[in-house]
Amino acid sequence: MNSGFLDKLIERLGRVRPEEVQSYLLRLADEKGFLETIFNAIHEGVIVTDIGGRINYLNRAACELFGLEREACMGQPLSERLRGLEWSKLVESDKVVSRDMEVFYPQHRYLNFYVVPLALDAPRQTRQDHVGYAVILRDITESRRATDETIQSEKLTALTLLAAGVAHEIGNPLNSLHIHLQLMERKLRKVPEAQRKDLAKSLAVASEEIERLDAIIHQFLGAIRPARLNVQPENINQLVAESVAFLENEIRDRNVLVEQELRSDLPLLEVDRGQLKQAFYNVIKNAFQAMQQDGLLRIHTDLEDEWLTIAFSDTGGGITPEQMSKIFEPYFTTKVSGTGLGLLIVRRIVREHGGEIDLVSDEGKGLTFTIRLPLRDRRARMLPPSTSGEA
C-alpha cells in the first residue's frame, strides 16, 4: 500500500470530515485490492504473519502449495497449519533464514522458502521494531528432480562398472564350482549308501547356494545394465492381463482379489513386450508381498494428456515418507527376504521406454504405483548415414 498516502491520511486524521471518510475508505480498499491482485498473480507463495506467528495474509500460490483455505487460516498460528515447520527456530535469530522443505500434500513437492522479519521504518531495526514476518515460497521440485536424476545416473554408471567386474570375477569361479560339484556327484554314486546320504545332502545345499549366487548376479546385472529394446505395437491391456494370468497360482495361494479396470479405447504402443511384462510382474509381486494375505489389488489403465497410465493400487498399508525417498535405491527393501532390486529393474525398463513413475502412499492403507508411458516415442535413436548425393 502506498505509504505516502497513509502518512498524509494519518496527519490529517484529526481534520477529516465525516463525509470524507467514505472516500478515504474506498481508496484504501482499491489499493488493497490492487496489491492482492498482484500477489495472487505471482507464482511464488507469500505468507505474512504477525510477531507471534499468526497468519495475517497468504496469497493464492501459498494456498495451492499447501492445500490450505485462506479464510480458515486467517489468524491461526502458521506452525499449526504447516506441521514440521519448526517456526520458533526459524525466527529466533532475527535474520533472514532460508531453508528447503519437502511436502506430501496436496502433491509431493520440494519447496525453498525464506523468512524475512518485517519492521517499521527505522535507521537501525531491532527486534522491538519487528511487526511480523514474511515467508516467501518457491517450488523447486523440477530442479530437485533434475539433480536427483543426475545423481542417480552417476550411481548407475558406477554400478555398471562394478557389475562388469562382479560378473567376471565371481561368475567364472561359480562356473568352476558348479562343474566340480557335478564331478563329485558322479563319484558319489560309487560311495557306499550309508555314507552317500549325508554327502549327497551337503552337495545339494552347495549346489543350491551356487545357483542362488548366480541368480543374484544376473538380477543385479539386469537391474542396471541397459538392454536393447525390441519394440513392436502392443496392446497394453493384453500385457497387463497376461501378467496377472501368469501369477494366477500366487494370487490363489495368497487369497488376493485382483480387479482389472482396463480402458477399452487405448491405442497400441511401441514397447518391448518381454521387458514391460517383467516390469508388471515385479510391481504386482511387490504389491502381493506387501499385502501378505486377503488383500485387494486394483489395476487401472487410462489416458492422461500425452500419457498412457497403468496404476496398481494395493491395500498393503503403504510406506512412510522416509521409505518413499529410498524405494528405488539398490538393495533397499522393506521385506525380510527381498533383494531390493525389483523396483530398480522396473524404473530402468520404464525410463528406457521414455516413461515415468508416480508413487502415492496412504500410510496405513495402501500404495498406488503408477507407470506413465508416452503416447509418442520420446526416445532418441541414431539414423544410418545418408548416402544420397554421395559420389
VEXTILUM-397625 format. One line per 3 residues: number of its first residue (from 1); their letters; for each residue x, y, z of N, C-alpha, C. Coordinates in steps of 0.2 Angstrom, whole numbers, plus 5000, padded with zeros to 4 digits. Atoms other than C-alpha are relative to their C-alpha. Example, Ala and Ser with C-alpha at 12.3 -4.5 7.8 and 13.67 -1.06 7.14 Angstrom:
BEGIN
1> as> 5004,4994,5000,5062,4978,5039,5004,5006,5000  4996,4994,4999,5068,4995,5036,4996,5005,5003 $
This chain:
BEGIN
1> mns> 5004,4994,5000,5000,5000,5000,5004,5006,5000  4996,4994,5001,5006,5017,4996,5001,5004,5007  4999,4998,4993,5015,5023,5012,4999,5008,5000 $
4> gfl> 5001,4992,5001,5014,5042,5006,4993,5001,5002  5007,4999,5000,4995,5041,5005,4998,4999,5008  5002,5001,4993,4994,5033,5023,5003,5005,5004 $
7> dkl> 4997,4995,4996,5006,5046,5030,4996,5006,5000  5005,4994,5001,4995,5060,5023,4994,4999,5004  5006,5001,4997,4980,5052,5030,5000,5000,5007 $
10> ier> 4999,4999,4993,4987,5050,5047,5001,5007,5003  4999,4993,4998,4992,5068,5048,4994,5004,5000  5006,4996,5000,4975,5074,5043,4994,4997,5004 $
13> lgr> 5005,5004,4996,4966,5061,5054,4995,5005,5004  5004,4995,4996,4960,5075,5066,4996,5005,4996  5003,4995,5004,4954,5086,5052,4995,4997,4995 $
16> vrp> 5005,5003,5005,4944,5073,5042,4993,5001,5001  5007,5000,4999,4926,5077,5039,4997,4994,4999  5004,5007,5001,4913,5063,5041,4999,4998,4993 $
19> eev> 5002,5001,5007,4908,5065,5023,5007,4997,4996  4994,5002,5003,4927,5062,5018,5002,4993,5001  4997,5006,4998,4929,5046,5027,4998,4994,4995 $
22> qsy> 5002,5005,5005,4919,5035,5014,5005,5001,4994  4995,4999,5005,4931,5042,5001,5006,4997,5001  4994,5002,4998,4946,5038,5010,5000,4992,5001 $
25> llr> 5001,5007,5000,4940,5020,5014,4999,4997,4993  5000,5003,5007,4936,5017,4996,5007,5000,4997  4993,5000,5003,4953,5022,4991,5005,4995,5003 $
28> lad> 4996,5005,4997,4961,5011,5004,4998,4993,4997  5002,5007,5002,4950,4996,4998,5003,4999,4993  4998,5001,5007,4955,5000,4980,5008,4998,5000 $
31> ekg> 4993,5001,5000,4974,5000,4984,5001,4993,5003  4999,5007,4997,4972,4984,4995,4998,4995,4995  5002,5005,5005,4963,4975,4981,5005,5000,4994 $
34> fle> 4995,5000,5005,4976,4981,4968,5006,4996,5002  4994,5003,4997,4990,4974,4979,4998,4992,5000  5002,5007,4999,4980,4957,4982,5000,4997,4993 $
37> tif> 5000,5002,5007,4978,4956,4963,5007,4998,4998  4993,5001,5001,4997,4957,4961,5003,4994,5003  4997,5005,4996,5001,4945,4975,4997,4993,4997 $
40> nai> 5003,5006,5002,4989,4932,4968,5002,4998,4993  4998,5002,5006,4996,4933,4951,5007,4997,4999  4993,5003,5001,5014,4928,4955,5000,4993,5002 $
43> heg> 5000,5007,4999,5019,4910,4956,5003,4998,5007  4997,5002,4994,5029,4911,4972,4994,5001,5006  5005,5000,4995,5019,4908,4988,5002,5006,5005 $
46> viv> 4999,4995,4996,5018,4923,5000,4995,4999,5006  5004,5000,4993,5013,4922,5019,5002,5005,5004  4998,4995,4995,5013,4936,5031,4997,4999,5007 $
49> tdi> 5002,5002,4993,5012,4933,5050,5001,5007,5004  4999,4995,4995,5011,4945,5065,5006,4997,5004  4994,5001,4996,5025,4945,5078,5000,4993,5003 $
52> ggr> 5001,5006,4997,5018,4930,5086,4999,4994,4996  5001,5006,5005,5017,4919,5070,4993,4998,4998  5006,5001,5002,4999,4921,5067,4999,5002,4993 $
55> iny> 5001,4998,5007,4993,4922,5049,4996,5006,4999  5004,4994,5001,4988,4939,5043,4998,5000,4992  5001,5000,5007,4989,4936,5024,5003,4994,4997 $
58> lnr> 4996,5005,5005,4993,4922,5011,4997,5000,4994  5003,4999,5007,4991,4923,4993,4998,4993,4997  5003,5006,5003,4983,4910,4981,5006,4995,4999 $
61> aac> 4995,5006,5001,5000,4901,4977,5002,4997,5006  4999,5003,4994,5003,4898,4995,4995,4995,5002  5006,5005,4999,4986,4890,4997,5001,4994,4996 $
64> elf> 4999,5006,5005,4989,4879,4982,5006,4996,5002  4994,5004,4998,5006,4873,4988,4999,4996,5006  5001,5003,4994,5000,4868,5005,4992,4997,5001 $
67> gle> 5007,5002,5000,4981,4864,5001,4996,5003,5005  5003,4997,4994,4975,4877,5013,4994,5004,4997  5005,4995,5001,4959,4888,5013,5001,5006,5003 $
70> rea> 4998,4993,4997,4963,4906,5015,4996,5002,5006  5004,4997,4995,4948,4911,5026,5001,4996,5006  4999,5004,4994,4951,4896,5038,5006,5001,5003 $
73> cmg> 4993,4999,4998,4969,4901,5040,5001,5006,5004  4999,4993,4997,4967,4919,5045,5000,5000,5007  4999,5000,4993,4973,4922,5062,5002,4994,5004 $
76> qpl> 4997,5007,4997,4979,4904,5065,5007,5000,5000  4992,5001,5000,4997,4900,5070,5002,4996,4994  4997,5003,5006,5007,4896,5055,5003,4993,5002 $
79> ser> 4998,5006,4998,5015,4882,5065,4995,4994,5000  5005,5005,4999,4999,4873,5067,4997,4998,4993  5002,5002,5007,4994,4874,5048,5006,4997,4996 $
82> lrg> 4995,5003,5004,5011,4869,5042,5004,4996,5005  4996,5004,4995,5017,4854,5054,5007,4999,4997  4993,5002,5001,5035,4851,5055,5004,5006,4997 $
85> lew> 4996,4994,5002,5040,4869,5050,5005,5003,5005  4995,4998,4995,5049,4872,5067,5000,5008,5000  5001,4992,5001,5043,4891,5067,5004,5003,5005 $
88> skl> 4996,4996,4994,5051,4896,5084,5008,5000,4998  4993,5000,5002,5068,4890,5077,5002,5005,4995  4999,4996,5006,5066,4899,5061,5001,5008,5002 $
91> ves> 5000,4993,4999,5063,4916,5069,5004,5002,5006  4997,4999,4994,5074,4915,5084,5006,5005,4999  4994,4996,5002,5089,4923,5075,4999,5007,4998 $
94> dkv> 5002,4993,5003,5080,4939,5069,5003,5002,4994  4997,4999,5007,5088,4937,5052,4997,4996,4995  5003,5004,5006,5083,4931,5035,5003,4993,5000 $
97> vsr> 4998,5007,5000,5083,4912,5035,4997,4997,4994  5002,5004,5006,5082,4901,5020,5001,4993,5001  5000,5007,4999,5078,4883,5020,4996,4996,4994 $
100> dme> 5003,5004,5005,5072,4869,5009,4995,4995,5004  5004,5004,4996,5057,4858,5014,4996,4995,4995  5003,5004,5004,5048,4843,5007,4992,4999,5002 $
103> vfy> 5007,5001,4998,5028,4842,5007,4997,4994,4996  5003,5006,5003,5017,4827,5003,4993,5001,4998  5007,4998,5002,5000,4836,5002,5000,5007,4998 $
106> pqh> 5004,5004,5004,4991,4840,4991,5004,4996,4995  4995,5003,5004,5006,4835,4980,5006,4999,5003  4993,5001,4997,5023,4828,4983,5004,5006,4996 $
109> ryl> 4996,4994,5002,5034,4844,4981,5006,5001,5004  4995,4998,4996,5050,4851,4986,5000,5008,4999  5001,4992,5000,5050,4870,4991,5006,5003,5003 $
112> nfy> 4995,4996,4997,5063,4883,4995,4996,5006,5003  5004,4995,4997,5057,4896,5007,5005,5004,5004  4996,4996,4995,5065,4911,5017,4995,5004,5004 $
115> vvp> 5004,4996,4995,5058,4920,5032,5003,5007,5001  4998,4993,5000,5060,4939,5032,4997,5004,5006  5003,4996,4995,5057,4949,5048,4998,5007,4997 $
118> lal> 5003,4994,5003,5046,4964,5044,5000,5005,5006  4999,4994,4995,5049,4981,5053,4998,5006,4998  5002,4994,5001,5043,4998,5054,5006,5004,4997 $
121> dap> 4995,4996,5002,5054,5011,5045,5004,5003,5006  4996,4998,4994,5069,5014,5057,5007,5000,4997  4993,5000,5002,5088,5018,5054,5003,4994,5002 $
124> rqt> 4997,5006,4998,5093,5003,5064,4994,4995,5003  5006,5004,4998,5080,4989,5065,5002,4995,5006  4998,5005,4995,5080,4979,5081,4993,4996,5001 $
127> rqd> 5006,5005,4999,5068,4965,5087,4994,5004,5003  5006,4996,4997,5057,4978,5096,4997,5004,4994  5003,4997,5005,5054,4986,5079,4996,4995,4995 $
130> hvg> 5003,5005,5004,5048,4970,5071,4992,5000,5001  5007,5001,5000,5029,4969,5067,4997,4993,4998  5002,5006,5003,5029,4952,5059,5005,4997,4996 $
133> yav> 4995,5003,5005,5037,4941,5046,4996,4998,4994  5002,5002,5006,5035,4937,5028,5004,4993,4998  4997,5007,5002,5038,4919,5021,4998,5000,4993 $
136> ilr> 5000,5000,5007,5042,4918,5003,5002,4993,4998  4999,5007,5002,5040,4901,4995,5001,4999,4992  4998,5001,5007,5047,4894,4978,5000,4993,4999 $
139> dit> 5000,5007,5002,5043,4877,4970,5006,4998,4997  4993,5002,5004,5060,4869,4966,4999,4992,4999  5000,5008,5001,5053,4851,4963,5003,4998,4993 $
142> esr> 4997,5002,5006,5059,4851,4945,5007,5000,5000  4993,4999,5000,5076,4857,4948,5003,4995,5005  4998,5005,4995,5077,4845,4963,5000,4993,4997 $
145> rat> 5000,5007,5004,5072,4830,4952,5005,5000,4995  4995,5000,5005,5084,4835,4939,5007,4998,5003  4994,5001,4996,5098,4835,4952,5000,4993,5002 $
148> det> 5000,5007,4998,5092,4818,4959,5001,4995,4994  4999,5004,5006,5092,4811,4941,5007,5000,4998  4993,4999,5001,5109,4817,4939,5004,4995,5004 $
151> iqs> 4997,5004,4995,5115,4809,4955,4999,4992,4999  5001,5007,5001,5106,4793,4951,5003,4997,4993  4996,5002,5006,5114,4792,4933,5007,4999,5002 $
154> ekl> 4993,5001,4998,5131,4794,4941,5001,4993,5004  5000,5006,4996,5127,4780,4954,4999,4994,4995  5001,5006,5004,5121,4768,4940,5006,4999,4995 $
157> tal> 4993,5001,5003,5137,4772,4930,5005,4996,5004  4995,5003,4996,5147,4767,4944,4998,4993,5002  5003,5006,4999,5136,4752,4947,5001,4995,4994 $
160> tll> 4999,5004,5006,5138,4746,4929,5007,4998,5000  4993,5002,5000,5157,4747,4930,5001,4994,5005  4999,5005,4995,5156,4737,4946,4997,4993,4998 $
163> aag> 5003,5007,5002,5144,4724,4939,5004,4997,4995  4996,5003,5004,5156,4721,4925,5005,4996,5003  4995,5003,4996,5169,4717,4937,4998,4994,5004 $
166> vah> 5004,5006,4996,5157,4706,4948,4999,4994,4995  5002,5006,5005,5151,4696,4933,5007,4996,4998  4994,5004,5002,5169,4692,4928,5004,4997,5006 $
169> eig> 4997,5002,4994,5177,4690,4945,4997,4994,5004  5004,5004,4996,5163,4680,4953,4997,4994,4995  5003,5004,5004,5155,4672,4938,5004,4994,4998 $
172> npl> 4995,5005,5002,5170,4662,4932,5001,4995,5006  5000,5005,4995,5173,4654,4949,4994,4996,5002  5006,5003,4999,5155,4650,4951,4999,4994,4995 $
175> nsl> 5001,5006,5005,5155,4640,4935,5005,4995,5001  4995,5005,4998,5171,4631,4940,4997,4996,5006  5003,5004,4994,5162,4626,4957,4995,4996,4998 $
178> hih> 5006,5004,5002,5147,4620,4948,5002,4994,4996  4997,5006,5004,5157,4609,4936,5003,4995,5005  4997,5004,4995,5167,4602,4951,4995,4996,5004 $
181> lql> 5005,5004,4997,5151,4598,4960,4997,4995,4996  5003,5005,5004,5144,4589,4946,5005,4993,4999  4995,5006,5000,5160,4578,4945,5000,4996,5007 $
184> mer> 5001,5003,4993,5158,4575,4964,4994,4996,5000  5007,5004,5000,5140,4569,4962,5001,4994,4996  4999,5006,5003,5146,4557,4949,5004,4994,5004 $
187> klr> 4995,5004,4996,5160,4550,4960,4996,4997,5006  5004,5002,4994,5147,4549,4974,4996,4994,4999  5004,5006,5001,5137,4536,4966,5004,4993,5001 $
190> kvp> 4996,5006,4999,5152,4524,4969,5001,4999,5008  4999,5000,4993,5152,4528,4988,4994,4995,5003  5005,5004,4996,5143,4516,5000,4994,5004,5002 $
193> eaq> 5006,4997,4999,5125,4520,5003,5000,5004,5006  5000,4997,4994,5127,4524,5021,5003,5007,5000  4996,4994,5000,5140,4537,5018,4997,5005,4995 $
196> rkd> 5002,4996,5005,5132,4543,5002,4994,5005,5002  5006,4996,4998,5116,4550,5010,5002,5007,5003  4998,4993,4997,5125,4564,5021,5003,5004,4995 $
199> lak> 4996,4997,5005,5137,4568,5007,4995,5003,4995  5004,4998,5006,5123,4570,4994,4996,5006,5003  5004,4994,4997,5113,4582,5006,5005,5006,5000 $
202> sla> 4995,4994,5000,5129,4593,5008,5001,5003,4993  4999,4998,5007,5132,4593,4989,4993,5004,4998  5006,4996,5002,5113,4598,4986,5000,5007,5003 $
205> vas> 5000,4993,4997,5115,4613,4998,5005,5004,4997  4995,4996,5003,5131,4618,4990,4998,5002,4993  5002,4999,5006,5123,4617,4973,4995,5005,5000 $
208> eei> 5005,4995,5000,5108,4627,4978,5003,5007,5001  4997,4993,4999,5119,4641,4985,5003,5003,4994  4996,4998,5006,5129,4642,4969,4995,5003,4995 $
211> erl> 5005,4997,5005,5113,4644,4959,4997,5006,5003  5002,4994,4997,5107,4657,4971,5004,5006,4999  4995,4995,5002,5123,4667,4969,4999,5002,4993 $
214> dai> 5000,4999,5007,5122,4665,4951,4993,5004,4998  5006,4996,5001,5104,4672,4951,5000,5007,5002  4999,4993,4997,5108,4687,4962,5005,5004,4995 $
217> ihq> 4996,4997,5004,5122,4691,4950,4996,5002,4993  5004,4999,5006,5110,4690,4934,4995,5006,5002  5005,4995,4998,5097,4700,4944,5003,5007,5000 $
220> flg> 4996,4993,4999,5110,4714,4948,5001,5003,4993  4998,4997,5007,5116,4715,4930,4993,5002,4997  5006,4998,5003,5098,4715,4924,4997,5007,5003 $
223> air> 5003,4994,4997,5093,4730,4936,5004,5006,4997  4996,4993,5002,5107,4742,4930,5003,5000,4993  4997,5000,5007,5113,4736,4913,4995,5002,4995 $
226> par> 5004,4998,5006,5105,4745,4898,4999,4994,4996  5002,5006,5004,5096,4732,4887,4997,5003,4994  5002,4997,5006,5092,4735,4869,4992,4998,4999 $
229> lnv> 5007,5001,5000,5073,4737,4867,4998,4997,4993  5003,5003,5006,5064,4726,4854,4993,5002,5000  5006,4997,5000,5049,4737,4851,4995,4998,4994 $
232> qpe> 5005,5001,5005,5033,4732,4842,4993,5003,5003  5006,4997,4997,5015,4739,4843,4997,4995,5004  5003,5005,4995,5007,4731,4858,4994,5003,5003 $
235> nin> 5006,4998,4996,4990,4731,4867,5002,5000,5008  4997,4999,4993,4995,4737,4885,4995,4996,5004  5005,5004,4996,4978,4729,4892,5002,4993,5000 $
238> qlv> 4999,5008,5001,4983,4712,4885,5006,4999,5004  4994,5002,4996,5000,4713,4893,4999,5000,5007  5002,5000,4993,4993,4718,4910,4996,4993,5001 $
241> aes> 5004,5006,4999,4980,4703,4908,5005,4994,5000  4996,5006,5001,4994,4691,4903,5004,5000,5007  4995,4999,4994,5005,4697,4918,4996,4997,5006 $
244> vaf> 5004,5002,4995,4990,4694,4930,4999,4992,4999  5002,5007,5001,4986,4677,4922,5007,4995,5002  4994,5003,4998,5005,4672,4924,5001,4998,5007 $
247> len> 4999,5000,4992,5004,4675,4943,4993,4997,5003  5006,5002,4997,4987,4666,4945,5001,4995,5006  4999,5005,4995,4994,4652,4956,5001,5004,5007 $
250> eir> 4998,4996,4994,5001,4665,4968,4994,5004,5003  5006,4996,4998,4985,4675,4968,4995,4996,5004  5005,5004,4997,4975,4660,4973,5003,4998,5007 $
253> drn> 4997,5002,4994,4988,4655,4986,4999,5005,5006  5000,4994,4996,4988,4672,4994,4992,5002,5002  5007,4998,4999,4969,4674,4993,4999,5007,4998 $
256> vlv> 5000,4993,5002,4971,4691,4984,4995,5001,4995  5005,4998,5005,4957,4699,4974,5003,5005,4996  4997,4995,5005,4963,4707,4958,4994,5003,4996 $
259> eqe> 5005,4996,5004,4951,4720,4950,5004,5003,4994  4997,4997,5006,4956,4725,4932,4995,5005,4997  5005,4995,5003,4948,4741,4926,5004,5003,4994 $
262> lrs> 4996,4999,5005,4956,4742,4909,4996,5004,4994  5003,4996,5005,4951,4756,4897,5000,4997,4993  5000,5004,5006,4945,4749,4881,5002,5003,4993 $
265> dlp> 4998,4996,5007,4950,4763,4868,5007,5002,5001  4993,4998,5000,4969,4763,4872,5003,4999,4994  4996,5001,5006,4980,4765,4857,5005,4995,5001 $
268> lle> 4994,5005,5000,4994,4752,4853,5006,5005,5001  4993,4997,4998,5011,4757,4860,5005,4996,4997  4994,5003,5002,5028,4754,4853,5004,4998,5006 $
271> vdr> 4997,5002,4994,5035,4744,4868,5004,4993,4999  4997,5007,4999,5046,4729,4872,4996,4996,5004  5005,5004,4997,5034,4716,4876,5002,4996,5006 $
274> gql> 4997,5004,4994,5045,4705,4887,5002,5004,5005  4998,4996,4994,5053,4719,4897,4994,5003,5003  5005,4997,4997,5037,4728,4900,4996,4995,5004 $
277> kqa> 5003,5005,4996,5029,4712,4906,5004,4998,5006  4996,5001,4994,5044,4710,4918,4999,5005,5005  5002,4994,4995,5040,4727,4925,4994,4999,5003 $
280> fyn> 5007,5002,4997,5022,4722,4928,5001,4995,5005  4999,5005,4995,5027,4706,4936,5003,5003,5007  4997,4998,4994,5038,4715,4948,4996,5004,5004 $
283> vik> 5004,4996,4996,5026,4728,4953,4994,4996,5003  5005,5004,4998,5012,4715,4955,5002,4996,5006  4997,5004,4994,5023,4704,4966,5002,5004,5006 $
286> naf> 4998,4996,4995,5029,4718,4976,4993,5002,5004  5007,4998,4996,5010,4723,4980,4998,4993,5004  5002,5006,4997,5007,4704,4984,5003,5000,5007 $
289> qam> 4996,5000,4994,5021,4704,4996,4998,5005,5006  5002,4995,4996,5015,4720,5004,4994,4998,5004  5006,5002,4997,4998,4713,5007,5000,4994,5004 $
292> qqd> 4999,5006,4997,5003,4696,5013,4994,4995,4998  5006,5004,5001,4985,4688,5013,4994,5004,5000  5007,4997,5000,4967,4693,5009,5000,5007,4998 $
295> gll> 5000,4993,5002,4972,4709,5000,4996,5001,4994  5004,4998,5006,4964,4719,4986,5005,5004,4995  4996,4997,5005,4974,4724,4970,4996,5003,4995 $
298> rih> 5004,4997,5006,4966,4736,4958,5005,5003,4995  4996,4998,5005,4974,4738,4941,4996,5004,4995  5004,4996,5004,4968,4753,4931,5004,5003,4994 $
301> tdl> 4997,4997,5005,4973,4759,4914,4996,5006,4997  5003,4994,5002,4969,4776,4907,5004,5004,4995  4996,4995,5004,4974,4791,4896,5000,5006,5003 $
304> ede> 4999,4993,4997,4981,4807,4903,5004,5004,4996  4996,4995,5004,4986,4821,4891,5003,4995,4995  4996,5003,5005,5000,4813,4881,5003,4993,5003 $
307> wlt> 4998,5006,4996,5002,4798,4893,4995,4994,5000  5004,5005,4999,4995,4781,4894,5002,4997,5007  4999,5002,4993,4994,4776,4913,4998,4993,5002 $
310> iaf> 5002,5007,4997,4994,4759,4922,5001,5001,5007  5000,4999,4993,4990,4761,4940,4999,4994,5004  5001,5006,4996,4992,4747,4953,4999,5003,5007 $
313> sdt> 5002,4998,4994,4983,4751,4969,4999,4994,5005  5000,5006,4995,4986,4739,4984,4997,5002,5007  5003,4998,4993,4979,4738,5002,5006,4997,5005 $
316> ggg> 4995,5003,4996,4996,4733,5009,5003,5005,5006  4998,4995,4994,4997,4748,5022,5005,5006,4998  4996,4994,5002,5008,4760,5011,5007,5000,5003 $
319> itp> 4994,4999,4997,5025,4766,5016,5001,5007,5002  4999,4994,4997,5032,4780,5026,5004,5005,4995  4997,4995,5004,5039,4796,5018,5008,4999,5000 $
322> eqm> 4993,5002,5000,5057,4790,5023,5001,4995,4995  4999,5006,5004,5055,4774,5014,4998,5002,4993  5002,4998,5007,5047,4783,4999,5007,5003,4996 $
325> ski> 4994,4996,5002,5063,4793,4997,5006,4995,4998  4994,5005,5001,5074,4777,4996,4997,4994,4996  5003,5006,5003,5062,4765,4987,5004,4997,4994 $
328> fep> 4997,5002,5006,5072,4765,4971,5008,4999,5001  4993,5001,4999,5089,4763,4979,5002,4993,5000  4998,5007,5000,5099,4747,4976,5000,4997,5007 $
331> yft> 5000,5004,4994,5096,4734,4989,4996,5002,5006  5004,4998,4995,5084,4744,4999,4993,4996,4999  5006,5004,5000,5069,4733,5004,4997,5001,5007 $
334> tkv> 5004,5000,4994,5055,4733,5017,4998,4993,5002  5001,5007,4999,5054,4714,5016,5006,4996,5003  4995,5004,4997,5063,4701,5026,5005,4997,4995 $
337> sgt> 4997,5004,5005,5068,4691,5011,5001,5003,4993  5000,4997,5007,5068,4704,4997,5008,5002,4999  4993,4999,5002,5084,4708,4987,5000,5008,4999 $
340> glg> 5000,4992,5001,5079,4727,4984,5002,5002,4993  4998,4998,5007,5082,4726,4965,4994,5000,4996  5006,5000,5004,5064,4723,4959,4998,5006,4997 $
343> lli> 5002,4993,5002,5059,4741,4958,5005,5004,4996  4994,4997,5004,5076,4746,4952,4999,4998,4993  5001,5003,5007,5073,4735,4937,4994,5003,4997 $
346> vrr> 5006,4997,5002,5055,4742,4935,5002,5007,4997  4998,4993,5002,5062,4760,4934,5004,5000,4994  4995,5001,5006,5076,4755,4922,4996,4999,4993 $
349> ivr> 5004,5002,5006,5063,4747,4910,4995,5006,4998  5004,4994,5002,5051,4762,4911,5003,5006,4997  4996,4994,5003,5064,4775,4908,5003,4999,4993 $
352> ehg> 4997,5001,5007,5071,4766,4893,4994,5000,4995  5006,4999,5004,5053,4767,4886,4998,5008,5000  5002,4993,5000,5053,4786,4889,4995,5002,5005 $
355> gei> 5005,4999,4995,5041,4784,4904,5002,5003,5006  4999,4997,4994,5039,4790,4921,4996,4996,5005  5003,5003,4995,5034,4783,4938,4997,5004,5006 $
358> dlv> 5003,4996,4995,5022,4791,4951,4999,4995,5006  5002,5004,4994,5020,4784,4969,4996,5005,5005  5004,4997,4995,5006,4789,4981,4999,4995,5005 $
361> sde> 5001,5005,4994,5006,4781,4998,4995,5003,5005  5005,4998,4994,4992,4782,5011,5002,4996,5005  4997,5004,4995,5001,4776,5026,4995,4997,5004 $
364> gkg> 5005,5003,4996,4992,4763,5035,4994,4997,4996  5006,5002,5004,4980,4760,5020,5003,4996,4994  4997,5003,5006,4990,4756,5004,5004,5005,4996 $
367> ltf> 4995,4996,5005,5001,4762,4989,4997,4999,4993  5002,5000,5007,4997,4767,4972,5006,5001,4996  4994,5000,5004,5011,4763,4959,4998,5001,4993 $
370> tir> 5002,4998,5006,5008,4772,4943,5006,5000,4995  4995,5000,5005,5018,4769,4927,4997,5004,4994  5002,4995,5005,5016,4783,4914,5004,4998,4993 $
373> lpl> 4996,5001,5006,5021,4778,4896,4998,5005,4995  5001,4994,5005,5022,4792,4882,4996,4997,4994  5004,5002,5006,5009,4790,4868,5005,5001,4994 $
376> rdr> 4995,4999,5005,5023,4797,4857,5007,4998,5002  4994,5002,4998,5040,4789,4857,5005,5006,5001  4995,4994,4998,5052,4801,4867,5007,4998,5000 $
379> rar> 4993,5003,5000,5067,4790,4865,5004,5003,4994  4995,4998,5005,5082,4796,4854,5003,4994,4997  4997,5006,5003,5089,4784,4841,5004,5003,4994 $
382> mlp> 4996,4998,5005,5103,4785,4829,4998,4998,4993  5002,5002,5007,5100,4785,4810,5006,4998,4996  4995,5002,5004,5110,4777,4797,5003,5006,4996 $
385> pst> 4997,4995,5004,5122,4788,4787,4997,5001,4993  5003,4999,5006,5114,4796,4772,5005,4999,4994  4996,5002,5006,5120,4790,4755,4998,5004,4994 $
388> sge> 5003,4996,5006,5110,4802,4744,5005,5006,4999  4995,4995,5002,5121,4814,4734,5007,4998,5001  4993,5002,4999,5137,4805,4738,5002,4997,4993 $
391> a> 4997,5003,5007,5149,4800,4723,5001,4993,5001 $
